[in-house]
Amino acid sequence: MQDQEKQAGQEAAMEENPGVEAVGAVEQDLAEKLAAAEAKAAELQDAFLRAKADAENIRRRAQDDITKAHKFAIEGFAEALVPVKDSLEMALKVEAPSIESLREGVEMTLKQLNAAFDKGRLAEVNPQAGDKLDPMKHQAISMVPAEQEANTVVSVLQKGYTIADRLLRPALVTVAQ
């Protein structure tokens, strides 16, 4: 009963004041806009949460990939070295090897090792006599009097190695005074 009286009072007020009708329409329009804005906000929040979850999943997958890459980085090089080990073990199984067969076996094993080094991008640093001393690739062990220009390689005591253009071990050399 009170609702009917209230509604009748509102209708009477609208009849007396036509501006009240306009205010009601504005309120209804604002309520519709508010509902639409709330729906849009809920939609955007859902999209944000999905994007955040996707980013977290991508980060986690990338971290797993990095972990696996570190764990198995040497796998290719190890696969190339296994035949070298096999060849050395076979050479030790021969009961009465001749010097010729040993030499041939060592040469074949060295070829396998060089192929493994090439596959692993492991390159020798082996300067020739007369080459200028490169402190980025060579380590001078001693200086000797020689008939060649100063600070040039006289002899190589031990080869050096690089991995993909990064120095692993410098070549040990003697240089001219």
C-alpha positions as CSV (number, residue, x, y, z in Angstrom):
1,M,0.0,0.0,0.0
2,Q,2.8,2.4,0.8
3,D,4.5,1.6,-2.5
4,Q,1.3,2.5,-4.4
5,E,1.0,5.8,-2.4
6,K,4.7,6.5,-3.1
7,Q,4.3,5.8,-6.8
8,A,1.2,7.9,-7.0
9,G,3.1,10.7,-5.3
10,Q,5.9,10.5,-7.8
11,E,3.4,10.5,-10.7
12,A,1.6,13.6,-9.2
13,A,5.0,15.3,-8.9
14,M,5.8,14.5,-12.5
15,E,2.5,16.0,-13.7
16,E,3.0,19.1,-11.6
17,N,6.7,19.5,-12.7
18,P,7.6,18.3,-16.1
19,G,11.4,18.6,-15.3
20,V,11.0,15.6,-12.9
21,E,10.3,13.4,-15.8
22,A,13.5,14.5,-17.5
23,V,15.4,13.8,-14.3
24,G,14.0,10.3,-14.2
25,A,15.1,9.7,-17.8
26,V,18.6,11.0,-17.0
27,E,18.8,8.8,-14.0
28,Q,17.7,5.8,-16.1
29,D,20.3,6.7,-18.8
30,L,23.0,7.1,-16.1
31,A,22.1,3.7,-14.6
32,E,22.4,2.1,-18.0
33,K,25.8,3.7,-18.6
34,L,26.9,2.7,-15.1
35,A,25.9,-0.9,-15.8
36,A,27.7,-0.9,-19.2
37,A,30.8,0.6,-17.6
38,E,30.8,-2.0,-14.8
39,A,30.4,-4.8,-17.4
40,K,33.3,-3.3,-19.5
41,A,35.4,-3.1,-16.3
42,A,34.7,-6.7,-15.4
43,E,35.6,-7.7,-19.0
44,L,38.8,-5.8,-18.9
45,Q,39.8,-7.2,-15.5
46,D,39.2,-10.7,-16.9
47,A,41.3,-9.9,-19.9
48,F,44.0,-8.5,-17.7
49,L,44.1,-11.6,-15.4
50,R,44.3,-13.9,-18.5
51,A,47.1,-11.8,-20.0
52,K,49.0,-11.9,-16.6
53,A,48.6,-15.6,-16.4
54,D,49.8,-16.0,-20.0
55,A,52.8,-13.9,-19.3
56,E,53.6,-15.9,-16.2
57,N,53.3,-19.2,-18.2
58,I,55.6,-17.8,-20.9
59,R,58.2,-16.7,-18.2
60,R,58.1,-20.1,-16.6
61,R,58.5,-21.9,-20.0
62,A,61.4,-19.7,-20.9
63,Q,63.1,-20.4,-17.5
64,D,62.6,-24.1,-18.1
65,D,64.2,-23.8,-21.6
66,I,67.1,-21.9,-20.1
67,T,67.6,-24.6,-17.5
68,K,67.5,-27.3,-20.1
69,A,69.9,-25.4,-22.4
70,H,72.4,-25.1,-19.5
71,K,72.0,-28.8,-18.6
72,F,72.4,-30.2,-22.1
73,A,74.6,-27.5,-23.7
74,I,77.5,-30.0,-23.9
75,E,75.4,-32.8,-25.2
76,G,76.4,-32.3,-28.9
77,F,80.1,-32.1,-28.1
78,A,79.8,-35.2,-25.8
79,E,78.1,-37.1,-28.7
80,A,81.1,-36.3,-31.0
81,L,83.6,-37.4,-28.3
82,V,82.1,-40.8,-27.6
83,P,83.5,-42.4,-30.9
84,V,86.9,-41.1,-29.9
85,K,86.7,-42.9,-26.6
86,D,85.4,-46.0,-28.3
87,S,88.4,-46.0,-30.6
88,L,90.9,-45.6,-27.8
89,E,89.3,-48.5,-25.9
90,M,89.4,-50.7,-29.0
91,A,93.1,-49.9,-29.3
92,L,93.8,-51.0,-25.8
93,K,92.0,-54.4,-26.4
94,V,94.5,-55.4,-29.1
95,E,96.8,-58.0,-27.6
96,A,99.9,-57.7,-29.8
97,P,99.7,-54.4,-31.7
98,S,102.4,-53.6,-34.2
99,I,103.9,-50.1,-34.3
100,E,102.2,-49.6,-37.7
101,S,98.8,-50.5,-36.5
102,L,99.1,-48.4,-33.4
103,R,100.2,-45.4,-35.5
104,E,97.3,-45.9,-37.9
105,G,94.8,-46.2,-35.0
106,V,96.1,-43.1,-33.3
107,E,95.9,-41.2,-36.6
108,M,92.3,-42.3,-37.1
109,T,91.5,-41.4,-33.5
110,L,93.0,-38.0,-34.0
111,K,90.9,-37.5,-37.1
112,Q,87.8,-38.3,-35.1
113,L,88.9,-35.9,-32.3
114,N,89.5,-33.1,-34.9
115,A,86.1,-33.7,-36.3
116,A,84.6,-33.5,-32.8
117,F,86.5,-30.2,-32.3
118,D,85.2,-28.8,-35.6
119,K,81.6,-29.8,-34.6
120,G,82.0,-28.1,-31.2
121,R,83.6,-25.0,-32.9
122,L,86.8,-25.6,-31.0
123,A,89.7,-24.2,-33.0
124,E,93.5,-24.4,-32.5
125,V,95.6,-21.4,-31.9
126,N,98.9,-22.4,-33.4
127,P,101.1,-19.5,-34.5
128,Q,103.9,-20.0,-36.9
129,A,107.5,-18.9,-36.3
130,G,107.9,-15.3,-37.2
131,D,104.2,-14.3,-36.4
132,K,103.8,-11.3,-34.2
133,L,103.0,-12.0,-30.5
134,D,99.3,-11.5,-29.9
135,P,98.8,-11.2,-26.1
136,M,95.1,-11.9,-26.7
137,K,95.9,-15.4,-28.1
138,H,99.5,-16.2,-27.0
139,Q,101.3,-16.4,-23.7
140,A,105.0,-15.7,-23.8
141,I,106.9,-18.2,-21.6
142,S,110.4,-16.9,-22.3
143,M,112.3,-14.5,-24.5
144,V,115.3,-15.9,-26.5
145,P,117.9,-14.2,-28.6
146,A,116.9,-14.8,-32.3
147,E,117.7,-13.4,-35.7
148,Q,114.1,-12.4,-36.3
149,E,112.2,-9.2,-35.3
150,A,111.6,-8.6,-31.6
151,N,108.3,-9.8,-30.1
152,T,107.7,-12.4,-32.7
153,V,107.1,-16.1,-32.1
154,V,110.2,-18.3,-32.2
155,S,108.6,-21.6,-31.3
156,V,105.3,-22.9,-29.9
157,L,105.5,-25.0,-26.8
158,Q,101.8,-25.8,-26.5
159,K,98.9,-25.0,-28.9
160,G,96.1,-22.8,-27.7
161,Y,92.4,-23.2,-28.3
162,T,89.3,-21.0,-28.9
163,I,85.7,-21.9,-28.7
164,A,83.6,-19.9,-31.1
165,D,86.2,-17.1,-31.2
166,R,86.5,-17.0,-27.4
167,L,89.9,-17.9,-26.0
168,L,89.8,-21.2,-24.1
169,R,93.6,-21.5,-23.6
170,P,96.4,-19.3,-25.0
171,A,99.2,-20.8,-27.0
172,L,102.4,-21.0,-25.0
173,V,105.3,-19.6,-27.0
174,T,108.8,-18.4,-26.8
175,V,109.4,-15.0,-28.4
176,A,112.4,-13.2,-29.9
177,Q,114.1,-10.5,-27.8
